[in-house]
Amino acid sequence: MSSEPLPAQPIQRRTLADRLAEDIADRILAGALKPGDSLPAGPELARQYGVSRAVVRDATSLLAARGLVNVRHGSGVYVTSSQHAAFGDALLLSLRRAGATAWDLEEFEQLLLPAAAALVCAHASEEEIANLRTLAEIHLAQCEASIGTESDSSNELPFAQILHSIYKSTHNEVVRQVGEQLASLRRYRDWVGLSAQDGLEMDRAFLDELLSILETRDPSQARVRVERLMNLPDEAIAAMKQTPIGDVPRIDLGSSGASE
């Protein structure tokens, strides 16, 4: 019986710095080290782990490169807070380089949000549902207050916060983190010829229907109704397909209706 030689594969050698960085990373991911906590000073870390200060410096550099710690010269090394913002920036850059459009994002959101709505109906507390209604009312009040002022721009209004809360209320961590990143990339649509007041009423109708659906606490109906709610006219889809992701789509419906 003949045997063929095994293909040559490089053997990864783990240095002391790699192992030290991995141990500290595990402590951060397990929550033993929390955002804002400072690591022991270099000499103390070296003593605790029985390694040289050079190893500690290299391990710290590895952790910083992964975004887990922030080195403040003259102050110390601190565990970073959430990496959502950095991840969102990297995701947007990657999607822009790939030629993704506003429609790519919208199409994916049309898959995710109905499923998220079903999870909210199944798992959210009454307090979370009530909080969503409160956020919607705050958003609409801000929209109304901005009409006719220098800040009269829907692009600056925090609709994403409502979506963040919806995804959080699913009690599914993957949905929450993915959903929040999508919401951070979402932009308002510029409905050409639509007055600020008409835009406010469009937002009001959309949010009132969405919150009414969630308040039914019926997962199967929520999925179907949110899918229907998110339908867009052909003109909107065509405009979004021509808009790079991260930019504001300009949608001209003429005399036809519009939906948020």
ROPA-440092 format. One line per 5 residues: for each residue y, x negated, z of C-alpha. Coordinates in steps of 0.02 Angstrom, whole numbers. Layout:
! residues N
Y:X:Z  ...
! end
This chain:
! residues 260
0:0:0  162:-79:-56  327:-54:30  497:-70:-48  629:-171:40
753:-68:139  926:-57:61  1046:-177:142  1160:-81:261  1298:-164:360
1265:-158:546  1418:-102:640  1455:-214:786  1543:-131:931  1661:-245:1022
1710:-233:1204  1875:-158:1147  1781:-22:1049  1676:21:1200  1825:23:1318
1924:134:1199  1775:252:1182  1757:268:1371  1941:308:1396  1938:428:1248
1791:520:1325  1890:539:1487  2039:608:1392  1932:731:1291  1842:786:1450
2008:822:1535  1989:690:1670  2147:613:1597  2274:747:1555  2426:747:1440
2565:649:1522  2449:550:1636  2478:363:1634  2336:240:1617  2320:103:1748
2420:-52:1706  2337:-181:1593  2286:-301:1733  2214:-157:1835  2114:-90:1686
2050:-265:1652  1993:-281:1834  1912:-108:1838  1811:-137:1679  1780:-322:1703
1860:-371:1537  2005:-480:1484  2182:-418:1460  2164:-453:1275  2020:-328:1268
2128:-199:1357  2269:-227:1232  2150:-205:1085  2074:-47:1161  2247:24:1192
2293:-8:1010  2136:85:954  2179:234:1065  2358:236:1002  2298:233:821
2194:389:858  2345:475:932  2268:488:1105  2394:379:1197  2574:330:1177
2627:153:1221  2800:148:1299  2854:-32:1310  2918:-74:1482  2851:89:1552
2665:102:1522  2530:191:1422  2526:381:1429  2403:513:1369  2483:610:1227
2502:798:1224  2431:911:1088  2413:832:916  2443:997:826  2611:946:755
2547:780:689  2393:864:617  2500:998:535  2611:868:453  2460:772:390
2380:933:325  2537:984:232  2552:811:155  2370:815:100  2386:989:25
2547:946:-65  2467:791:-141  2321:899:-198  2440:1021:-284  2406:1167:-166
2518:1319:-184  2587:1453:-70  2455:1567:-142  2314:1449:-88  2376:1468:90
2403:1656:75  2231:1683:-1  2147:1589:140  2252:1684:269  2193:1846:188
2017:1791:232  2055:1732:408  2178:1858:479  2067:2013:457  1924:1922:543
2042:1864:680  2103:2043:703  1924:2100:730  1900:1966:862  2062:2015:948
2002:2195:957  1837:2137:1032  1896:2003:1153  2082:2012:1194  2140:2077:1361
2257:2225:1376  2391:2103:1434  2369:1999:1277  2383:2152:1165  2540:2208:1258
2613:2033:1241  2588:2040:1052  2690:2201:1046  2826:2118:1151  2833:1968:1035
2850:2083:885  2994:2176:968  3081:2011:1009  3058:1951:830  3131:2111:758
3277:2106:879  3316:1927:825  3306:1979:643  3425:2123:672  3547:2015:772
3551:1885:633  3603:2008:497  3777:1967:434  3789:1803:530  3777:1622:475
3598:1621:541  3553:1767:426  3398:1681:358  3222:1747:385  3156:1571:357
3223:1522:528  3145:1667:623  2988:1640:729  2862:1753:642  2736:1612:661
2739:1636:850  2663:1809:829  2525:1738:720  2494:1599:848  2470:1730:983
2352:1832:875  2242:1682:840  2247:1631:1024  2197:1807:1076  2034:1792:977
1969:1678:1116  1888:1572:980  1953:1395:989  1914:1352:807  2004:1508:745
2150:1469:860  2175:1291:803  2146:1325:617  2253:1482:624  2397:1396:710
2399:1260:579  2403:1390:441  2543:1483:528  2645:1323:541  2630:1300:351
2675:1480:311  2848:1517:242  2942:1680:225  2953:1754:52  3123:1766:-31
3121:1942:-101  3256:1931:-235  3379:2075:-226  3313:2136:-58  3451:2163:71
3435:2091:246  3420:2268:315  3282:2310:192  3193:2150:241  3205:2198:423
3129:2369:389  2991:2286:287  2951:2172:435  2957:2319:554  2834:2422:452
2714:2275:432  2715:2226:616  2705:2405:679  2551:2436:572  2471:2271:621
2498:2302:807  2438:2482:792  2278:2416:714  2249:2292:856  2285:2424:987
2141:2532:923  2019:2399:989  1902:2443:844  1840:2278:768  1760:2349:610
1908:2459:566  2030:2320:608  1952:2204:480  1961:2335:342  2136:2394:383
2211:2219:398  2133:2171:231  2221:2321:155  2384:2283:245  2389:2107:174
2378:2161:-7  2521:2095:-113  2592:2155:-279  2549:2057:-435  2728:1990:-448
2714:1913:-275  2548:1831:-312  2613:1759:-476  2768:1689:-390  2666:1612:-249
2549:1528:-373  2702:1441:-446  2768:1385:-275  2708:1222:-195  2639:1247:-21
2776:1224:109  2912:1293:-6  2985:1469:-2  2919:1584:-141  3054:1680:-235
2986:1851:-281  3079:1970:-396  3004:2144:-394  3150:2229:-479  3145:2410:-426
2965:2404:-362  2919:2397:-178  2881:2246:-70  2768:2203:74  2783:2065:206
! end
